Amino acid sequence: MKNRGGRLIGGGSSSIGLPIVFFLCLFFFLAGFFGFTLFSQQEESNLRPEPRLLELEEEKEYRKFEPLEHGSTGEGFLTTIPFQVLSWKPRALYFPNFATAHQCEGIIEQAKKRLAPSLLMLRKGETEEQTKGTRTSSGTFISASEDKTGILGAIEDKIAKATMIPRSHGEAFNVLRYEIGQRYLSHYDSFDPAEYGPQKSQRVASFLLYLSDVDEGGETVFPFEDGQNMDPSFDFSKCIGLKVKPRRGDGLLFYSLFTNGTIDKTSLHGSCPVIRGQKWVATKWIRDQVTED
């Protein structure tokens, strides 16, 4: 039917239907789009291996390799020593599970009965009174040759492989105990001849084997990591910078010298005060020449 104006009766209902159709189409389009996106992400996550699975795959690949012919000083087997690069300035590497709990406990038992206040190398003109409070731990030196259990010898062998510096270049282990409040202010392990006088040999690297967990505090800290905080007014008692939390059995390796033999100023490091618990650590200083163990 037509009304007097010539328009169809009911024409208003068709004009209302068009927007509804448009919005329905838009709704289904968006629902399909988001559904496809979520499905794709789920598929991608299912296809992406977890980090541990990647490690397992790498281990399987690693097992396929056969050892090569080796020299008279080499080994006929493959060795894996996992590590993480913590820093390039200074060169610092972290070795998880470097030693077993049994090995750590064995080293502590040997050191307990021989502890004495830790000593400090003095600069030219310095006195013990001036440096009081700089290093407050207790410690002792134990060489692998006097360890009848063989634990220290096994650890030394592993350190030599990790550093590719022979055992003969290492000092005896300095086993240290830090109790609540004890610390070692930031310092260098190498000795600047301008401050300490002529040196027959120099400490190239340090390997710290953490023998215990620490409830709180006791971190090894590198305040000058990547050139930070390097100004003349730096407070060496501050525990700021790159911090490494002690965990029993883990190892920390860092280099004190550049490859040209000069001291890496970013290798400055210290031991933060222990807040709760005890910290036990065995330090192996490695030199550029053969040492007497």
C-alpha positions as CSV (number, residue, x, y, z in Angstrom):
1,M,0.0,0.0,0.0
2,K,1.0,3.6,-0.6
3,N,0.1,6.5,1.6
4,R,-0.9,9.8,0.2
5,G,2.7,10.9,-0.1
6,G,3.5,8.0,-2.3
7,R,5.8,6.2,0.4
8,L,5.5,2.6,1.2
9,I,3.8,1.7,4.5
10,G,6.4,0.0,6.8
11,G,9.4,1.7,5.1
12,G,10.6,2.8,8.5
13,S,11.3,-0.7,9.6
14,S,13.8,-1.3,6.8
15,S,15.8,1.8,7.7
16,I,16.1,0.6,11.3
17,G,17.3,-2.9,10.1
18,L,20.3,-1.6,8.2
19,P,22.3,-0.4,11.2
20,I,21.5,-3.6,13.1
21,V,22.9,-5.7,10.2
22,F,26.0,-3.5,10.1
23,F,26.7,-3.9,13.8
24,L,26.1,-7.6,13.6
25,C,28.6,-8.0,10.8
26,L,31.2,-5.9,12.7
27,F,30.7,-8.0,15.8
28,F,31.3,-11.3,14.0
29,F,34.3,-9.8,12.2
30,L,35.9,-8.6,15.5
31,A,35.0,-11.9,17.3
32,G,36.6,-13.9,14.5
33,F,39.7,-11.7,14.4
34,F,40.4,-11.9,18.2
35,G,39.6,-15.6,18.3
36,F,42.1,-16.2,15.5
37,T,44.8,-14.1,17.3
38,L,44.3,-15.9,20.6
39,F,44.5,-19.3,18.9
40,S,47.6,-18.3,17.0
41,Q,49.3,-17.2,20.2
42,Q,48.4,-20.5,21.9
43,E,49.7,-22.5,19.0
44,E,52.9,-20.4,19.1
45,S,53.4,-20.9,22.8
46,N,52.8,-24.7,22.4
47,L,55.5,-24.8,19.7
48,R,58.0,-22.7,21.7
49,P,60.1,-24.9,24.0
50,E,60.6,-23.9,27.6
51,P,64.1,-22.8,28.5
52,R,64.8,-26.1,30.4
53,L,63.6,-28.1,27.3
54,L,66.0,-26.0,25.2
55,E,68.8,-27.0,27.5
56,L,67.9,-30.6,27.3
57,E,67.9,-30.4,23.5
58,E,71.3,-28.8,23.6
59,E,72.5,-31.6,25.8
60,K,71.3,-34.2,23.4
61,E,73.1,-32.4,20.5
62,Y,76.2,-32.2,22.7
63,R,76.2,-35.9,23.3
64,K,76.4,-36.6,19.5
65,F,79.9,-35.1,19.4
66,E,82.8,-37.5,19.7
67,P,86.0,-36.4,21.5
68,L,88.8,-35.3,19.1
69,E,92.3,-36.5,19.1
70,H,94.1,-34.7,21.8
71,G,97.7,-33.7,22.8
72,S,99.7,-35.3,25.5
73,T,98.4,-32.8,28.1
74,G,94.8,-32.9,26.9
75,E,91.8,-35.1,27.8
76,G,90.0,-37.8,25.9
77,F,86.5,-36.7,27.1
78,L,84.1,-33.8,26.8
79,T,83.5,-31.5,29.8
80,T,80.5,-29.2,30.5
81,I,80.8,-26.4,33.1
82,P,77.7,-24.2,32.9
83,F,78.3,-20.5,33.5
84,Q,76.6,-17.1,33.1
85,V,78.4,-13.9,32.0
86,L,77.5,-11.4,34.7
87,S,79.6,-8.5,33.3
88,W,82.2,-7.6,30.8
89,K,83.4,-4.6,32.8
90,P,84.8,-6.3,34.9
91,R,84.9,-9.7,33.2
92,A,82.8,-11.7,35.7
93,L,81.3,-15.2,35.3
94,Y,78.9,-17.1,37.6
95,F,79.1,-20.9,37.8
96,P,76.0,-22.5,39.4
97,N,76.5,-25.8,41.3
98,F,80.2,-25.7,40.8
99,A,80.7,-27.8,43.9
100,T,78.5,-30.3,45.8
101,A,77.1,-29.8,49.3
102,H,79.4,-32.5,50.5
103,Q,82.5,-30.8,49.1
104,C,81.4,-27.4,50.7
105,E,80.8,-29.0,54.1
106,G,84.1,-30.8,53.9
107,I,86.0,-27.6,53.3
108,I,84.2,-25.8,56.2
109,E,85.0,-28.7,58.6
110,Q,88.7,-28.4,57.7
111,A,88.8,-24.7,58.2
112,K,86.8,-24.4,61.4
113,K,89.6,-25.4,63.8
114,R,92.2,-23.1,62.2
115,L,90.4,-19.8,61.9
116,A,92.1,-16.5,62.8
117,P,91.4,-12.8,62.2
118,S,91.9,-12.1,58.5
119,L,94.9,-10.1,57.5
120,L,95.2,-7.1,55.2
121,M,98.0,-6.2,52.9
122,L,99.1,-2.6,53.7
123,R,99.9,0.1,51.2
124,K,103.1,2.1,51.6
125,G,102.8,4.3,54.6
126,E,99.6,2.6,55.9
127,T,99.3,1.3,59.5
128,E,97.1,-1.4,60.9
129,E,95.3,1.2,63.0
130,Q,94.4,3.2,59.9
131,T,92.8,0.1,58.2
132,K,91.0,-1.2,61.2
133,G,87.5,-2.3,60.3
134,T,88.3,-2.7,56.6
135,R,88.3,-6.5,56.7
136,T,86.6,-8.1,59.7
137,S,86.2,-11.8,58.8
138,S,88.1,-14.8,60.1
139,G,90.0,-17.1,57.9
140,T,92.7,-19.6,57.2
141,F,94.8,-20.8,54.2
142,I,94.5,-24.5,53.2
143,S,96.4,-25.9,50.2
144,A,95.2,-28.9,48.2
145,S,98.4,-30.7,49.0
146,E,97.5,-30.9,52.7
147,D,93.9,-31.8,52.2
148,K,93.8,-35.6,52.6
149,T,90.1,-35.8,51.5
150,G,91.0,-34.7,47.9
151,I,88.2,-32.2,47.8
152,L,90.4,-29.1,47.3
153,G,92.4,-30.9,44.6
154,A,89.1,-31.7,42.7
155,I,88.0,-28.1,43.0
156,E,91.4,-26.8,41.8
157,D,91.2,-29.1,38.7
158,K,87.8,-27.7,37.9
159,I,88.9,-24.1,38.4
160,A,91.8,-24.7,36.1
161,K,89.5,-25.9,33.4
162,A,87.1,-23.0,33.9
163,T,89.9,-20.4,33.7
164,M,92.3,-22.3,31.4
165,I,95.1,-21.3,33.8
166,P,97.1,-24.2,35.3
167,R,96.7,-25.2,38.9
168,S,100.4,-24.2,39.5
169,H,99.4,-20.6,39.2
170,G,97.0,-20.6,42.1
171,E,97.6,-19.6,45.7
172,A,96.4,-21.8,48.6
173,F,92.6,-21.5,49.3
174,N,91.8,-18.7,51.6
175,V,88.7,-20.0,53.5
176,L,86.8,-17.2,55.2
177,R,83.9,-17.0,57.6
178,Y,81.8,-13.8,57.9
179,E,79.5,-13.5,60.9
180,I,76.8,-10.9,61.5
181,G,78.1,-7.4,60.8
182,Q,81.4,-8.6,59.3
183,R,82.5,-7.3,55.9
184,Y,85.4,-6.5,53.6
185,L,85.3,-2.9,52.2
186,S,85.7,-2.6,48.4
187,H,89.3,-3.3,47.3
188,Y,91.4,-4.7,44.5
189,D,92.9,-8.2,44.5
190,S,95.8,-7.1,42.4
191,F,98.5,-4.9,43.8
192,D,99.4,-1.6,42.2
193,P,103.2,-1.3,42.4
194,A,102.7,2.5,42.8
195,E,100.9,1.8,46.1
196,Y,102.3,-1.5,47.3
197,G,105.8,-1.5,45.8
198,P,107.4,-3.8,43.2
199,Q,105.6,-7.2,42.7
200,K,107.3,-10.4,41.7
201,S,104.0,-11.6,40.3
202,Q,100.5,-10.3,40.0
203,R,97.0,-11.7,40.7
204,V,95.3,-12.1,37.4
205,A,92.0,-13.5,38.5
206,S,90.0,-14.6,41.6
207,F,87.6,-17.5,42.0
208,L,85.2,-17.4,44.9
209,L,83.5,-20.7,45.9
210,Y,80.5,-20.0,48.1
211,L,80.4,-22.7,50.8
212,S,77.1,-21.6,52.4
213,D,73.9,-19.9,51.8
214,V,73.4,-16.5,53.6
215,D,70.0,-15.6,55.0
216,E,70.5,-11.9,54.3
217,G,73.5,-9.7,53.2
218,G,77.0,-10.9,52.5
219,E,76.8,-10.2,48.8
220,T,79.9,-9.8,46.7
221,V,79.6,-6.3,45.2
222,F,81.2,-4.6,42.2
223,P,80.6,-0.9,42.7
224,F,82.5,0.2,39.6
225,E,80.7,-2.2,37.2
226,D,80.5,-0.7,33.7
227,G,82.2,2.5,34.9
228,Q,79.6,3.4,37.5
229,N,80.3,5.4,40.7
230,M,83.9,6.0,39.6
231,D,84.6,9.4,41.1
232,P,87.3,10.4,43.7
233,S,84.7,11.0,46.4
234,F,83.3,7.4,46.3
235,D,82.6,6.0,49.8
236,F,84.2,2.5,49.8
237,S,82.0,1.4,52.7
238,K,78.9,1.6,50.5
239,C,77.4,-1.6,49.3
240,I,76.2,-0.5,45.8
241,G,76.6,-1.7,42.3
242,L,76.4,-5.2,40.8
243,K,75.7,-7.6,43.7
244,V,76.1,-11.4,43.7
245,K,74.2,-13.3,46.4
246,P,76.1,-16.3,47.9
247,R,74.6,-19.7,47.3
248,R,76.2,-22.8,48.5
249,G,78.2,-24.6,45.8
250,D,78.1,-21.7,43.3
251,G,81.3,-20.1,42.0
252,L,82.2,-16.6,40.9
253,L,85.2,-15.8,38.7
254,F,86.4,-12.4,37.8
255,Y,89.6,-11.0,36.3
256,S,91.6,-8.3,38.0
257,L,93.9,-7.6,35.0
258,F,93.3,-6.8,31.4
259,T,95.0,-9.0,28.8
260,N,97.9,-6.4,28.6
261,G,98.7,-6.9,32.3
262,T,97.3,-3.6,33.5
263,I,94.8,-3.4,36.4
264,D,91.1,-3.3,35.5
265,K,89.8,-0.5,37.7
266,T,86.2,-1.9,37.4
267,S,87.3,-5.1,39.2
268,L,87.0,-3.2,42.5
269,H,84.9,-5.4,44.8
270,G,83.9,-6.0,48.3
271,S,81.9,-8.2,50.7
272,C,78.7,-6.6,52.0
273,P,78.0,-7.0,55.7
274,V,76.2,-10.1,56.8
275,I,72.8,-9.2,58.2
276,R,71.4,-12.6,59.1
277,G,73.2,-16.0,59.1
278,Q,76.8,-16.8,58.3
279,K,78.9,-16.6,55.1
280,W,81.5,-19.1,54.3
281,V,83.6,-18.7,51.1
282,A,86.8,-20.3,49.7
283,T,88.8,-17.8,47.6
284,K,91.4,-19.0,45.0
285,W,93.7,-16.2,43.8
286,I,95.3,-17.0,40.5
287,R,98.6,-15.4,39.5
288,D,100.4,-14.7,36.2
289,Q,103.3,-16.9,37.3
290,V,103.8,-20.3,39.0
291,T,103.3,-20.0,42.8
292,E,104.3,-22.1,45.7
293,D,101.2,-23.8,47.1
